[in-house]
Amino acid sequence: MQVFKFGGASVKNAEGVKNLAAVLQQVGYENTLVVVSAMGKTTNALEIVIKNYFDNKPELQSSIQDVKKYHNEILLDLFENTHHPIFKDIASVFKDLDSFFGRNKSPDYNFVYDQVIGFGELMSTTIISRYLNHIGFENKWLDVREFIKTDDYYRRANVNWEQTQSRIKANFNTKILNITQGFLGSDANNFTTTLGREGSDYTAAIFAYCLNAESATIWKDVPGVLNADPRYFENARLLNSISYREAIELAFYGASVIHPKTLQPLQQKEIPLFVKSFLEPENAGTRVGKGMKIEPNVPCFIVKKDQVLVSLSSLDFSYIVEENISEIFKLLHHYKMKVDVIQNSAISFSVCFENTYSNLERLLQHLKAKFKVTSYENVSLYTVRHYNEQAISSVETGKELLLKQLTQETIQIVTK
């Protein structure tokens, strides 16, 4: 069994869908599960739909229409016959979306987000499954929500591994080509949940683990895992191989090629992960496996934008001790802040985090009751693994440094 994951960039238009079929033709698709993300920027477009539902009802239908138009253009390029059943299939998906908005009574943004955002994956996989069958690649479309069970932590759900393994073992046919959605699961009440942004990689790893797959492959628009994001750094280099441990470190610090949770289930069963280019499927890409050395051994650069840096000090210049730190972390957890770096001294404590759930103001008000608080929004967090002086200089030059922290292998720098 092999598991493939194709991201939104790989299927952003009809040519991308055709190329997916060409990749399968070239590398083989027997005993294969294909996990697919939403097409192109559909997730972003559906986030606008959700925002309009809450804040701008008059624009709701217009934003839905934009999503509908985008997918219909892809359908018209893939299927010459407008009477093909796929057109009714996609129309039915939009009918379900309208139906949800009509009956929903929940004011919970995170719940609504998860019920709506997954329509992107449902549409992309329906289109791809129908197209592959249309050109002779017989396959079965699967609703991933019937397999991956989670808790109800909407927008970042936790997998119920026992239920998930049981459902996959009982209901999955490994002998055929299967197509399913990334990113999604369902809770005990069968409401849709999501595994976090970029969670489709994690979906592929979950299935690979439960199916004892031979390998998992993430197909990207880059040659493999690079030592830096070429959007932000010049002269990015391909890493031919890295260990699970190194990949987990890079993912933890925010490397965008691999989702942070993806490596853990693969490592447990020593299932190799390949990251390859869907534009050049014959190339080796990057192999992630047990005990592999980073090759070539070069500094690895990661940047996370739009972070928040908060610095705290005691009001009476007393020490920041275990009791204070414990309380700070309880608040960070309560307000759902994802912490990326911490630094503390005798009388100060600094933390850099993501304000994913827009709870910053409430957190700051809570902290100001006990601490002197300084906060910086829209800062950038740079992480360099296997750094040298040249690498540090390239990050620091021309920037205002707010925080700097070194360990033996890693340096982290927060800049304005």
N, C-alpha and C positions, 0 to 999 in steps of 0.2 A: 504494500500500500504506500502511495506517495501523496503528499498534501501540497497543493499549490495555492498561493495567495496572490491575487492580482488587485492592486490598489486603484483608486479612482482615476489617477493620471493615465493608467494603461487602457482604460475603457471610456475615455472622455468624449469619444465620438464614434461614428460607425467604423472608421478606419481602425480605431483601437480595438473594437470588438472583433473585426476581421483578423487583426494581428494576433489577438488572443487565440483564435482558432488556428492560425498558422503556427504559433508556438507549440500548441498541443500536438499538431500534426508532426512537427519536427522532433519533439522530445518524447512523444508517446503519451497516451492518456488512458491506458488500461489500468484498472485497479487504482483509480485516481479520484481524489476529492479536490474540487476547485472552490476556493473561498473568494468571494468578490466583494469589494467595497461599493459604495454609491458612485455613480458616474461623475467624473470631473469634479466640479464644485457644487454638486447637488446638496451635500451636507450644509455648506454655507448658505445656500439658497433656502433650505428648509429652516435654518436658524432665523432667517429674516421672516419667514412665514410665522414661526412661533412668536417672534417679537411683535409682529403685527397683530396676532391673535390677542396678545395681552395689552398692547399699548396703542395700536392704530388699526382698529377694526375696519374702517373704510378701505384700507389698502390690502386686507387679507386676501380677498379673491384675486386681486391683481398679482400678488406675489405667488399664489398657487398657480396662476395661469402661466407665469414665467417658467416654473418648473415643468408644467405640462407641455409647453411649447418646445422646451429644450429636448425632452424625451421623444416627443412626436417627430422632431426633425431627424433624430437618430433612427427611429422606426422607419421613416420614409426612405432613408438611405439604405437600410438593411433589407427591407421587404418590399418588393415591387408591387405585390398584390395587397391593396389596402383592405381587402376582405379577409386577410389572414387573421386567425384567432387572436394573435398577439395584441392587436389594436383594442379588442374588447377586454383583454386581460388587463392592460394598462389603464383603460378607462375605468375598470372595476376597482383598481387600486386607488385612483383619485376619488371615486365614489366613497370608498371606505374612509379616506381622509376627511372628506366633507362630513361624513356621518359621525366621525369622532368629534369634530368641532361642534356639531349640532347637539350631541348628547352629553358632552363633558360638563361636569359640575365642579371638578377639582380646581382650586385656585393655586395649587402647588406647581410652580414653574418647572421644577425638576421632573415631576411625574409627567406633565404634559410634554416636556422636551423628549422624554424617552418614547412616549407613544407616537410622536410625530416623526422624529428624526429617522427612524428605521424604515420609513417608506422609501427612502433613497435606495437602500440595499434590496428591498423587496422588488423594486422596479428593475434595478440593474440585473439582478440574477434571473428574473423572469424573462427579460429581453434576451440575455445571453443564452439561457437554456433553450428558449424557443429557436433562436438563430442557429445554435449548434445542431439541434435536431433537424432544422430546415436544410442544412447543408450535409446531413448524413452522419453527424457525430451523435450517435444515440446516447442520451443521458437522462438522469432523473433529477428533477428539481426538489430540493428539500427545504422545509421551513426550519431554520436553525433553532427557533424558539421552542420547538418540540424536543430538542436534544440538550441544549445548554440551559441548565436551571441555575438560578441565582437567588440571592436575597433581594430585598427591595430598596437597596441603596442606589436610588436612581442617579444616572449619569456616571456612576463608577461602581457598578454592581460587583459583588464577590461571588465567585462560582461555588455552587454546591457540587463538589466533586463526586460524592457518592451517587447522587441522583443522576448527574450528567453521564458518568461512566456506565451506569446501569441502562440508561436510555439508549446510548450509542451502541452498546453491546447487543441490546435486544432488537434494535430497529434499523441497523445500518447494513446495507448490502455492499460489501467491499469488492465485489466482482465486477462492478460497472463504473462508468463515469458519473460522478455525482456533482451537482452544483448547489452551493448554499451561500448564505449571507455571512459576512464578517460583522463584528462589532455588537451583535445583538444576542440577547438571551430572554428568559422569561422568569418571573417570580412565582411564588406558590399560588397566586391568584391568576396566573397566566397573563398578567400585564407585561408588556414589553419592557425590558431593561437594556441598558447599554454598558459596555465594559470600559468606557473611557475613550476619548478621542484617539484615533489610530489603533483602536482595539481589534481591528481585523487580523493583524498579525497574531495577536493573542488567541483569537478564535482558531486560527490554523494550528497553533501549538497545542491547544486543548484537544482538538481532534487527533492530531498526530500522537499525542500521549495516550489517549483512550483507544486508538486503533493500533497501537504498537507499530507505527508507520516506519518505513525504511528511511524516509527523509522528509523534511519540510523545505519548501522553496518559496521565498518571497521574490516576486517579480517586480522590479522597479524601473524607473526611467534613468537610473544611474548604473554604472558598471558593477556595483557591489557596495560593500561598506567602504566609505572613504574616510580618510583621516580628518576631514573637515567638510562642512557644508559649503559647496561651491558658490552658494548665493551670498555668503558672507566672508569667505576666505579665498584668497588666490592660491593657485597651484595645488589644489586638492589631489591626493594620491590614493590609489586603490590599495586596500589591504587585502592581500591574497588569502590570508588565514589569520584567525584569532581564536583564542580559547573561549569557552562558555564564560569563564570568570571575567575575562577582559570585556566581552560583549555585554555582560550584565553591568559591569562598571560604567561602560560608555552609555548604555541605555538609562541607567539610574541618573546619570548626570545630564541626560536630555538629548543624546544623539537621536536624530529623527528617523534614522533608517530602521531601527529595531525598537518595538514597543517594550517598555520596561518589564512587563510581566511575561514576555514571550519566551525568554530563555529558560525560565525555571522549570516548567514541565518537560521541556526537551532535554535539559541536563539530567533530570532524574532518571530518564531511560536511555541517556546517551544517544539520542536521535540527532544526527547531524542537521544543521541548518545551512542552507545555501541562500545567498542573496545575489540575484542575477539580473541582467538587463533584458527586458522584454523586447528591446530593439535589436539586441545581439545575443539571442538565446544559446548560440553555440559556444560563447565564451564562458570560461570557468567561473567568473565572478569571485565571491568570497565564500570560503567554507568556515563555519563556526563549529568547533568540536572539542572533545575532551583533550586536555593537555597540549593543545596546539599553541605554538609561539606566535606572537604578533609579527607578521612579515609583510612588508619591511618594518623594521623597528624605528618608527618615526613618531614625533609628537602628534597627539590627536586633539583637535580643537572642537569645542562645543560652545555654542552661545544660546542663551535663553533670553528672549526679549520680554518686555512688558512685565517685569518682576516688581515686587515691592520689598524694600529694605526698611526694617523697623529696628531702631536702636533704643534700648531701655536702660535707665539707670535708676537707682533707688533715690527716693525723695530726700532721705536724710543721710546720704552717703554711706549707708551700711552696706555690708557685703551682699552680693547676689549669690545666694546659697541654694542647696538642694530644694528647699521648700519653695523658694521663688521660681526656680526653673521648672519644677513640677507643675506649679500653677500656670505658668506661661504656656507649657505644652498642652495642658488640659484645654486652655482657651483656644489655642491653634487648632486642636482637634475638634473642639465644639463648633468652631466657625469654618471648618472644612478647608483649612489652608494647607497646601502641599509644600512642606518645608524643603528647601534645596541646599541651604548652608546655614550653619550657626557658628557664632564666635562669642566667647565670653571672657571677661576678666574679673577681677575682684569686685568691682562696683558697676559693671556694665554687661549688657547682653545684646547681641545683634542677631537678627534672623532675616533671611531672604526667602521669600515664598511666592507662590502663585495665588492670585485672588480669583480663582475660577468661579466661585459662587457669589462674588460681589458682596462679601460680608466685611470688607475692610473697615468701614466706618464704625460698625458695631463693635468690632474687635478693638479698635483704637480707643473708643469710649470706655470700654471695659478695662483696658490696660492703664489708661490715664488716672483711674481711681487709685492706683497703687504705685505707679512709676512715672518718672519723667520720660516722655516719649518723643522721639524724632522719627519721622517717616519720610521716605522718598518713593514716589511712584514712577512707573515707566523706566526703571533702571534695567541694565543688561548684566546678566551673570555669565562670565566667561569661565570655562573649565578647560584646563589643559592637562591631559594625561601624558606621562613620560616627557615632561617639560625639560627644556634647556634654556639658557639665558636668551638665546635668539628668539625662542618661542614666546617667552615672557615679554620681551621688549616689543614684539610685534603686536601683542594685545594691548599693552599699556600706552603705547605712543599716541599722543593726541587726545587722551581721554582723562576725565576727572575721576580719580580713584576714591571709592567710598569704603571699600573693604578689600582686604587681601589675606589669603590664608593658604599656607603651604603644608603639605605632608610629603612623605618620601616620594610618592609616585604622582601626586596630583596638586595642582595649584588652582585656586578659585579666586576670581577677581570680580568685584561688583563695581560698575562704572555708570556715570551719568552720560 
